[in-house]
């Protein structure tokens, strides 16, 4: 459960390598189909809503053990604790009903007697709810997970990279026991065969107990940066800290706040029984940071924190369906014909966003990202997981990949704060004689009067931005433009 999340997306291929048959479950079947392991003979892909008993029941058919890696702490969920509570209750009931043999849950590390953050309280509550059912449960409690693409590591990375001098909240001196993602995965896989872990709550951590200040200094050392000047003070509230973090890092305030609040609680293992039950070599924080940084710089990131979140079915986000849209759809469609093949253009279309940019109007895109950040949106700092490859569900700056058809179509769903639903679509088709037509379509379904005003305000910019984008893609591909860009009529 949660197969397209940060941990789940890495766990599935490792279980397949061990010879297990895996049922990979997520809210979005498109996201599952886009994973690199989706075509493996040993995997079955199933979509499920964890708050719906019938949906879970269908997903668990034929299953003996379940990894419960579900949580709702993303920017699309207003009250993640309530959602997680309902999901855990529903899952525990259905698990008992279908005769599931074992549930393995990855929770958060923190002293339950202390004044826990909402995030850590929710993790503990989910564990209690699962354990209250009839199915044996193993809970692994982890502090910060260090790995390329994790929200915690990205937050650490960008803070240290961008700020040589920092005035920080007092929580930077709170100690924790971070653990490398590969050690987390090994513990999770070990729980499948180790009978002694059933019915137990086990703390998992690396060999080091460090403060966040220590971690920042370790990262600076690994990145070859001068030692950062850091002054902790007590005046920063969690809310203020989260806004500060979201301003400097790609992690939005809605996600940064529960992470920041969790850092105020000491997160140190109270027992180490897991080391006896599932022995392995634990990576030090220094080594874990070095590996995560290396993979990030080499763009070798299996999963990324921005992968999380609900992706609506593609058919529900096709504004051409007038019955669904309610009859109000604005469309800006433009095309060019070039002397070149579809693969030549495709290589550059799928590189859009991130370090490549949007091929035209970089300052305008940057300004839009800043405005979105100030309004509480994701902004454009999250970039993209890989510079050359896109998968359904990937984040591309202000957008999320909705559909990918290699050499034919890329469809993006806007996640910026906007009064309506916006989609950007690129479609390639052959024209004969080695020529290719690229059609770029922007759809917008306005929400109320504000949505109408928004469209008419930005429409004049499309003549520059979208036309420039088409020319920029052709220029990057090194192909000759034979026709256009031309604005097409809405069909």
N, C-alpha and C positions, 0 to 999 in steps of 0.2 A: 504494500500500500504506500503510494507516494513514489512510484518508480521513476518519475521525471524530476524529482527534487534533487538537491545537491548531493545528499548521501545515497539516496535510492538509485539515482542514475549511474553511480559508480559501483554500487553493490550488485546490480543485475548482471553485468558482464562477468564479474568474478564468480558468481554462483554458477553461471553457464559454463565457465572454464572448468569448474570442479565436477561438471557432469550432472548437475541438478536440472530438473525441468522447472521452469520459472513462469509463474503467472504475474505479469507486470501490469499494475493497476494505476491509473491516473484519472483525473477528471476529464482529460482531453485525449481522445483517441488519435487526433492528428499529431499531438506532441509525441505520443508513443510511437507512431509510425515513422516519425522523423528521427528516432534514435538510431545510432549506428548498429545497435544489436537487434533491431526490430525484426530483421529477416532471419535471425538464427533459428534453426530447426527446434531448439529446445525451449523457445519462449512463446507464450500465448499472451496477446495484448487484449486488455479489457478496460473499458471506461466505467467508472463508478462514482457516485456521489456518496461520500461517507456519512452523510446525514440522512440517507434514504435506505431503509432496511432491505427493500426489494433489490435495490442496486447492489448493496454489499453481498446479499445472498447469492446473486448471480455471479458476482466476481469470485466468490469463494468456492464455487463448485469444483470439485476435484482437488482441492487444496488440503494439505496436512498441517503445514506450519505457515505462519504469517509474520512478516516484518512490518510492524506498524510505524511508519516513518512520516506520518501525516501531521501537519500543523498548519494553522491558518494565519501565521504572523507575516502577512504580506500587505502591500499597500491597497489591495482591493477589499480587505476585510475591516469593517469598522470596529467590531468587538471580537478579536480573535479568541479570547478566553471562552466566551460563550459558545462560539462555533466549535471549538475543540472539545468542550464539555459534551455537547450534544453528539458530536461525531464518535467520541469514545464510548458513550453510553450505548449508542446504536450498534457499534462494532462489537462490543462485549456481548450484547444480547444475541446478535446473529451468530457470532463465533460459537457460542454455547449451543445454539439451535442446530447448526450444521455439523457439530462434532469436531471442530478444529482442535488439533492436539496441543498446539503450542503457539503463543504469541511472544514475539521479541520486540521490545519497545525501546527506542532511544530517547531518553529524557535529558533533563538539565541537572547539573550538579550544584547543590546549595543546601545549607543547613536549614531544614524545615522549621526549626524552632526560632529562626531569626526572622527579621522583617524582610521577607523575600520580595523581590520585584514582581510585578504582575506576570511577566514572562515566565519566571521560574516557578511561581505559584501555579500557573496554568500547567506547566510540565508535570509538576508533582501531582496535581489533581487528575490529570489524564492517566498517570500511572495507577493511582488509587482506584479510579473507575474501572480500568481494565482488570486490575487484580480482584475487584469485587465480583467478577463473573466466575463461571465454572471452569473456564479454560486456563490452564497453567500459564503464567506470564513471567517472563524475564525482563527486568528493567535495567538497562545500562544508563548510568547517569554520567554525563560528560560536561566539562567546562568548555572553554573556547576550543574550537576545532581549527587547527592550522592546516590549510591546504590552498592551493591555487584556486581562485574563484569563490572561496567562501566569503560571506558577508563580513565576518570578523576579521579575516586576513586582509580583505580589500580596504576595510576601514583603517586598519593599522598601517597598511602600505601607503595609502594616499596621505594620511596625516603626516607621516614622517617624510615622505618624498617632497611634499609641498611646503612644509613649515619648518624652517631651520630654527625658529624661535617660537615657543608655544607657552601661552598662559592657559593652564589646563584645570579641569575640575579636580576635586580631592580624590575622586575614585581611581585616579591613575596609580595611587599607592596601595590599593587593595590587592591582596594576593590571590592567585588562582593557580590551577594545575592544568595547563593546556595540554592537548593531545593531538598528534599528527593524524591526518585523515586516513592514512594507510593503516595505522594502529586501530582506529575505530572500525574500519572495514574488517580487519582480521578478527577483532573481538565479536563482531556481529556474525561473521561466518562460523566462528568457533562455537557459537551458541546453538547451531543446528545439530551438532553431533555430541556436544557435552551434556549429558543427562543431569549433572549436578547443578546446572544453572537454573533449572526449572523452578519457578516459584520464588526466585530470589531477586533482590534489588542489589545491584553491584555497582560500585563506583569505578569509573575508568579514567585514567589520567596518565600523562607522561611522567618522566623521571624528575622534572623540575617544578618547583614551586616558586613562582615569580610574580612581581607586580606588573601592571600594564606599563609602567615607566621602564621596567627592565626589558620588556618586550620591545618597546620603541627603540631602546638603545641597541638591542640585538639586531633589529631590522636595519637600523642605520649602518651597523657594522657589516651586515651581509650585503647591503646595497652599495657599499663603498662610499658612504656619505659621512661627512663630519659629524661628530657627536652633537645631538640636538640640545639646545638650551631650553629647559622645561621648568616652569614655575607653577606648581600646583597651588590652587587657592580653593576656598570652600564656597564661594558665592554662586557658582554655577548650579542651577537646578537641572534635573534631567531633561526637562523640556527645552531649556536654553541650550544645553549641551547637544541635544539631538539636532537642533537647528544649525548649530555651529558645525557639527559633523557633516550634515547634509550639504552645507555650503562648500566644504573643502573636499569631500569625498563623493564618489558616485552613489553612496547609500542614501536613499531618500529619508526624510525626517520620520515618516511613518514607520519605517523599519529600524532606523537608527535609535529611536527612543527606547523601545524595549531592550535593545542590545545594550545601550548605555545604562539603563536602569539596572540591568543584570550585573553590570560591572561593579556596582556598589557593594554587592554581596560577596564575601569570601567564598571561593569555590575550590575547596581542597578535599581530596579523597579522605574519607574517615576510616576506610578499610581497604585492603588490597587483596581480597580473596580471589579476584579475577586473575591475578598474576599466577596463582597456583592452578586454577582451573583451566585457563587458556594461556599458556606461556608463550611469549613472543619477545622479540627485541624491541624495546620502546625507544623511539627516536627522541633525542633531546630537542628542546625548543630551537636551539641554534640550527641544528640540522634540518628540522621541519621547516623553518623559515627559509633556509637556503634552497631547499627543494621546491617550495612553493614559489619563491621568487624566480628561480630558474625556469620553471614551467610557465610562469606568467610571461616572462620575457621571450620565451620561445613559442608563445601562443599555443602551448600544449595543455589546454584546459579541458578536461573531460566534461565537467559540469560547472555551472556558474550560479551564484546566488540569484541573479536576475532571471534564471529559468523558471523560478517559482511563480505561481499565480495562475489564475483561471484563464484559459483560452477558449472563447466561445466557439461553437461549431462554425466552420467556414460558411455553410449555407445561411447561417443567421447573420452573417456580416457581409452579405452580398447586396448592396443597395439597389442593384438592378431589379430586385424583386419588389415591385410596387405594392403588392399586397402587404408585405412585411413592413415596408418603409412608411406606409401611410400616405404615399403619393407625393411627398416633398423630398426630392432628391436633386442635389446640384451636382453637375458633372463637368469636369474639365478634361477633355481628351485630346492628346496631341500625338503626332507620329512623325517619324523620319524613315527614309529608305537609304540604306548604306550599301556600299560595295564590300561585302564581308559576310562571313558565316554566322550562324546563330551562336556557336560556341565562342567565337571571338568576342561578340558583344556580351554574352552571358558571364564570362570571366570577370568582367568589370561591373556588371550590374550587381552581382552577388557580393562584391567588395564594398558596396555603398555603406556609408556611415563609418563610425569609428575613426581611425587614423586617415582613411581614404577621404572621408568627407562626402559631400553630396554633389560634387562636380560643378557647383555654381553657387554663388551667394553665400560663401562661408560665414561672412559677418552677420548676415540675416539669420542663418540657421543658429549661429552662436547666440544671437540676441534672443531668438525664440526659446532656446534652451534655458537661458538665464531667467527669462520671464516665467517660464514654466516652473523652474526651481523655486522662485519666489512665491508662486501660487500653491506650492506643496506637491507639485508633480515630480516625475522622475528626472526631468531635465535631460541634458545630453551627455552628462559626465559618465554614465555607465558604459558607453561605448558598445563593444560587441565582444562576444566570446572568442571568436577566431577571425583573423583578417581575410581569409579566403573562402570559408565555408559557412553556409547558413543552414540551420535546421528549423523546422516548424517549432515555434515557441521561443526562439532566440530573441533577445532584445537587441535592437539596432538604434542606439541613441534614444530618440523620442518615440520610436516605433517598436512593434513586435511582429515577428514573422508569422503570418497567418497561413500561407500556402507556398510551397516550393514545387515546381515541376521543372527539373533540370533542362536548360537550354530552351525553355518555353515560357515559363511564368514565375514571377515573384510577386507576392501580394503582402502588403504591410498594413497593420492595424495601428492607428495612432493611439498612444497612451498618454500623450500630453493633456494638460487641462484644457479642454475645449468644449464649448456648448453644443455638442452633437457627436455624431459618429463619423470618423474620417478614415478613409482607406486610400492607399496609394498602390497602384498596380502597374507592373511592367510585363508586357507580353511580346514575345518574339514569334515571327512567322516567316517562312521562306517566300521569296518573290521570284525565284528563277534566275538563271544566269549568275549564280553566286551572290545574289543580293538578299538582303534581309530587311524586313520591316519591324521597327520597334514602336509599339504603341504604349504610351504612358497615360494612365487614367487616374484622376483624383476624384473620388466620390465624397460627398458630404451630406449627411442627413441632419438638418438642424433641429435642435431642441428648443422650441419656443422662440420668442421674439429675439432674445439674445443670440440664438444660433443664426437667425437670419441676418442680423446686423453683423455678426462675425464674418459670415461668408462674403457679404458685399464689401466689407472692409479689406479683406485679404485678396479678393478676386483680382484686383489690378496688379498685384505682385506676381500672380501666376504667369503673366506674359513674360516676365523676366526670369523668374526662378525655374519654372518648368521647361521653358524653351532653352534656357541656359543649361539645364541638367541634361537634356537630350543631346545637345551639342557637346557637352563635356564628356558624356559617356562615349560618344563616337570618337572624340579626340583622344581619350585615354586608350581606346581600342586600336587607334591608328588606322581607322577605316575612313574612306571618302564618303561624305554625305551626298547622295544623288538627288534627294528630294526632301524638302521640308527644312526644319520642323514646321508642320502645318497643324492648325487647330481644326479638329473634326467636330461634326455635329453630334449631339447626344442621340444615341439610337433609341 
